[in-house]
Amino acid sequence: MSSFRVDLRSDTVTKPSAAMRKAMAEAEVGDDWYDDDPTVNLLQERAAEVVGKEAGVFVPTGTMANQIGLRLHFRGPGHLVAAAAGLHVTSVEVMTAAALAGIAYRTIEAGPRGWIDAEQTAQLLEPDEFYDVEVVDLLSVENTVGGVGGRVMPIEELRAVRKVADDAGVPVHLDGARIFNAAAASGLDASEIAAEATTMMFCLSKGLGAPIGSVLCGPADIGREARRLKILYGGAWRQAGIVAAAGLIALEEGPKRLHEDHERARRLAEGIGEVFPGSIDLDQVETNMVFVDTEAVGLPLYETLDRLAALGVGATHSGGKIRLVTHLDVDDAGIAGALDAWRELATERGI
Ligand SMILES: Cc1ncc(COP(=O)(O)O)c(C=O)c1O
């Protein structure tokens, strides 16, 4: 049980609402291995519809959704998946991809903004010089981009990248773990962003507030093979309608309130920036994440995290900075409490 007064470690720490627990208790269920769970099937249909795809496959984690998505396009060892360095698939999941599918990546540094442009995409998709054959099976992109603070890859840039991939005959997989945050911040429908990818996944268990689950979506013909891979990866989870019931509520209700998380993240960022000038790049705060540079705090990263924890604030780190994430279980009082802790830290530092 977390002992933090305000837990900003991640948007995955939310607890299911009373409505979700009720729906879970009453869910109609069946054996998902046999495709028999009506609540899972409903969630898969609804998820695909919301993001404008033909089919959806409900799986326990975002990692599994990505791994099945990548594997669907990957032809085998000796081939490559192209992506920016530092994305979830090319960092946290790099060994998962190698172990489960033999996937090796061709990466390129995207720089501080986190995503690659059309020119870099063209570079990534060039035929292999040595063999002069096409070896890149897939381009993988991410939106929002977590490693740079939840920034939104602009739709024009995504479209330009997609065009380069189309011209090269390479499909695109979108890690849309937080696609609804990207949609809320850019005023687009999630389906407009998802339209730029052949397959895409999103997490129900992050900003949308479900306890468990992600959905991989794509064309109707991915369905059979995606289901085979889900079983292969140990993801055939029987009466999963219990969790799909919460997922359905998250999918309907979650996207409507993400702008609140974004407003609170901005308020938090502005407040910390006032207390520790130079610690925050406000231009990077576009969705529900705030990255704090501890150089301006005058304490090493881990000591700052420890002091925050002692003051009741849960935080983590990414790319050498403190990461704070707003979510469904953080209200205005939580933001005020977190800012009090940062002020207390400043007093301790004599600032
Ligand atoms: C961008 C991104 N993709 C994928 C994942 C994987 O999701 P999960 O933790 O459900 O495996 C995460 C998790 O934090 C993520 O941030």
Ligand as a Chemical Component Dictionary entry (heavy atoms), coordinates in Angstrom:
data_LIG
# 
_chem_comp.id                   LIG 
_chem_comp.type                 NON-POLYMER 
_chem_comp.pdbx_formal_charge   0 
_chem_comp.three_letter_code    LIG 
# 
loop_
_chem_comp_atom.comp_id 
_chem_comp_atom.atom_id 
_chem_comp_atom.alt_atom_id 
_chem_comp_atom.type_symbol 
_chem_comp_atom.charge 
_chem_comp_atom.model_Cartn_x 
_chem_comp_atom.model_Cartn_y 
_chem_comp_atom.model_Cartn_z 
_chem_comp_atom.pdbx_ordinal 
LIG C1 C1 C 0 4.625 4.516  -24.052 1  
LIG C2 C2 C 0 4.405 3.208  -23.362 2  
LIG N1 N1 N 0 4.206 2.108  -24.096 3  
LIG C3 C3 C 0 3.997 0.896  -23.538 4  
LIG C4 C4 C 0 3.963 0.755  -22.167 5  
LIG C5 C5 C 0 3.772 -0.611 -21.581 6  
LIG O1 O1 O 0 2.587 -0.730 -20.846 7  
LIG P1 P1 P 0 2.482 -1.822 -19.665 8  
LIG O2 O2 O 0 3.161 -1.219 -18.477 9  
LIG O3 O3 O 0 1.002 -1.987 -19.481 10 
LIG O4 O4 O 0 3.145 -3.059 -20.134 11 
LIG C6 C6 C 0 4.177 1.875  -21.355 12 
LIG C7 C7 C 0 4.161 1.725  -19.874 13 
LIG O5 O5 O 0 4.452 2.600  -19.119 14 
LIG C8 C8 C 0 4.403 3.127  -21.965 15 
LIG O6 O6 O 0 4.620 4.223  -21.229 16 
# 
loop_
_chem_comp_bond.comp_id 
_chem_comp_bond.atom_id_1 
_chem_comp_bond.atom_id_2 
_chem_comp_bond.value_order 
_chem_comp_bond.pdbx_ordinal 
LIG C1 C2 SING 1  
LIG C2 N1 SING 2  
LIG C2 C8 DOUB 3  
LIG N1 C3 DOUB 4  
LIG C3 C4 SING 5  
LIG C4 C5 SING 6  
LIG C4 C6 DOUB 7  
LIG C5 O1 SING 8  
LIG O1 P1 SING 9  
LIG P1 O2 DOUB 10 
LIG P1 O3 SING 11 
LIG P1 O4 SING 12 
LIG C6 C7 SING 13 
LIG C6 C8 SING 14 
LIG C7 O5 DOUB 15 
LIG C8 O6 SING 16 
# 
